[in-house]
Amino acid sequence: PKLIEKNQHYPFETGNCASCHKQSADKIELIMPADKLCRTCHGKIGNEPEKTHHHPPAESGECLSCHNPHATPREKLLNDEINPVCFSCHSDKQELLNKEVVHQPFKNDCSACHSPHSSALAGLLKKNAVDLCGTCHANLSLEFAKKIVHFPFKNGSCMSCHNPHASSTNGLLKKAQKELCLECHLDIKAKLGAKRPHSGTGGDCSDCHSPHSTESESLLN
């Protein structure tokens, strides 16, 4: 492998090979197991006690499953670009790239939303859903100030309705819009089963209602 690259591990760059390696009779070995060796410099990365969710490779000290110990052309000494590194384990997520609608951060950089080592939040999210989604969807903050706010949105449950990675439905909805809405609005579902439902109910709910917030009662547009 090529060792002279743009990004070099500091001990390697400074020629301090003995900080990690030792010479035995017929081969070069690590001076201690890799999981312990990395932490002599990198502390408790992946095992921070104040964070309750830990990425298994980081927690178990399998640093080399993601990082090159010597040099690489990529930032953070990654073995590959960030998404291929993630997909080497999370192949189920890679399959989502074939969906009709793909969330741009997921397509470009998993670490835009997820911490690669550990987090205080489930899913290794970097922030809670509202703040995280709001880093790109800045207009959402204005929605919270309106008179009537849809409960899942008000509660920060963006992923109650949206898939954060990819979907076959516009807006990254988890299901077709009407099917999704009727999962909670069972009273409306019952009314739609009447002999003479409102003729306007043949379209999408958002033809009349705002999914996030509005100044009008019943979330009317």
Secondary structure, DSSP 8 states (H G I E B T S, - for coil): -----SEE-HHHHTT-GGGTEEE-SSSEEESS-HHHHHHHHHTTTT--TT-SEE-HHHHTT-GGGTB-SSEESSGGGBSS-HHHHHHTT-HHHHGGGGSSEE-HHHHH-GGGTB-SSEESSGGGBSS-HHHHHHTT-TTHHHHTTSSEE-HHHHTT-GGGTB-SSEESSGGGBSS-HHHHHHTT-HHHHHHHTSSS--GGGGS-GGGTB-SSEESSGGGB-
